[in-house]
Amino acid sequence: MSCPTSGYVGDVSLRRGSLRHATKPRQSKATGQKTLCGRRLDPELNNGITGNSMAIIDYKSSLKVLVSVKGHPFQRDEFCSLLSSFDDIACTEVEQPANQVFLNPENAADWDALCFYDMPGIDFSEQPPVLIEPSEAMRVGMLRLLEKGKGMVFLHHALASWPLWPEYGEIIGGRFFYRPAQCRGEPVLDSGYLHDTEHEISVLAPQHPVCSGVDGRFSLTDELYLAHAFDDSIIPILGSNYDFRWQNFSSALHAVTGRMYCNDNWPHPDGTPLVGWVKHYKNSPIVYLQPGDGPSAYADPNYRRLLENALRWVASDEAMAWARQRNQSDHTLL
């Protein structure tokens, strides 16, 4: 099979057409309307950019969440609309690498939970991508946060973050790799992706607070991963009915080296059908939700409910007590 070439370099998406370059506003000759990256500019709203529902500072909501982004393209306005839809939750977005300032107990104290929709540790300006080590200060601060019990929610492509820090995968409970790597001491191939795929998600833990009010089965059109879940440390809450064999996916390494939608010479083992789980790491409650690639997921009522529930749960006293108890049990078994 011949693989198409993508011809891209830099901070790019695996999805065609989603790469946006910084540019100056353009003015339509027909309408006189100014746009920036396809968004209508209005000088009287949101510093000129309409559609950003997070432009107003929320001083009143009782639950405050710091949301980390950047490292992988996403539809910012639609994602902000998702975050702004939650009642009594104030989400503040911060980009990589600035978010690392907050990854310690002192600077994260004002936030009830942390949400990660970022993908640090990979430099896509090179082909193949160059992997970047996290700083010692960032690692130490993050582990101190986990000792303190700060609740964390990881979304979609965050599974690929900090590939040179193995413990980060243990924190999340799984791994997505853009290059062949070592995973828990074993050599593994790069992971797989599949865009805009309709599949059915089943709730595997209907009594768990994260799944409260979510339909037992629901369809979602979203990106799927052929990746790793660490079954010995997670509690599954969501599963997909899709067929997670390599023949149905494309190689991430091929994609970032110019061969989009290609799985030639890539005999990846079957992947996990799990697309959501909860776990603890040290004293922190953790949730990972694999869905969330773009607007079709953002707008889905079941996905919105899952994410809202996840943020509320990891910030709750009950979740923190649950994580502490499990951490104590871990130490008892040593």
C-alpha positions, 0 to 999 in steps of 0.5 A: 500500500502506498502512503500519502505524504502530508508535507508538513513541518512544525507544530501540527495536527494529525488532522488535515486542515487543522494547522493554523499559522499566526497571521494578521487579520484579513478583511473581506473585499465583499463584506468589509468584515475582518477575520483572524484564523477564520474567526470573525473579529468584532472590536466591541467583543472579547478583545475583537474575537467573538465566540470566546465564552471564557472572556468574562472572568468568573468570580462567583463559581465555587469550584475553580479548575486550572486547565492546561492546553497547548502541544496539540492543536484543538478548536479553542472556541468550541473547547472553551464553550464546553468548559463554560457550560458547567454550572458553578465551575470556573475554568481558567485556561493556561498554556504550556509551558506557562502552566508549569509554574502552577504545578506545585502545592504552593502555586496550585493552592487556589485551584480545586482541581487540575485538568490537562488537555495539553501535550508537552515534551514533544518538539514537532519542529523536527522530523521525527519529533524530538523528545524533551525532558521535563525540568527537575523543578516540574517533576518535583512540584508535580509529585508534591502535588500528588502527595498533597492529594490534588485531583487531576483530570487528563483528556484525550491527547494528554496521554502522549505527554512527557514521553521521556518521563515514565512516571507520568504515564503511571500517573495517568494510567496509560501511554500514547507514543509518537515514536517506538519507545520503552513502556514499563521496561518493554520495547513497544511500537509507536501508537495508532490513531483513527480520526472521526470514527463513530463508535459506541461507548458503554459505561462500565461502572454505572455507580461511579460518580463520574458516570452519574447521569450518563447513558449506559450506551451512547454513540460518539464520533471522535478520534480513537487511539491504539495505545496502552492502558495499565490495567493493574492500576486503573478502574475502567469506567468506559469501554468502546465497541470498536475493533482495536486492531492495527489494521484499523489504525494509522501509525503515529510515527508515519504521520509525523514523518510525512506519511499520513493515514499509513500503517505499512510495516507497523504490526502493532499489537491489539489495543485496549478497548478502554476509553475511560478510567479512574485511579489514584496516584499517591494521594490524588484521585485521577480521571482519564477520558480518551474522548475529546478530540474536537467539536463533535465530542465537545457538544455531546451531552454525555461527554459534557456530563462525563467531564463535568462529573470528573472535575467535580469528583476529583475535587471532592472530599470523598475522592480525596479520601478514597485516594488516600485510603488506596495509597495507604493500602499500597504502602501496607502491601509493600 
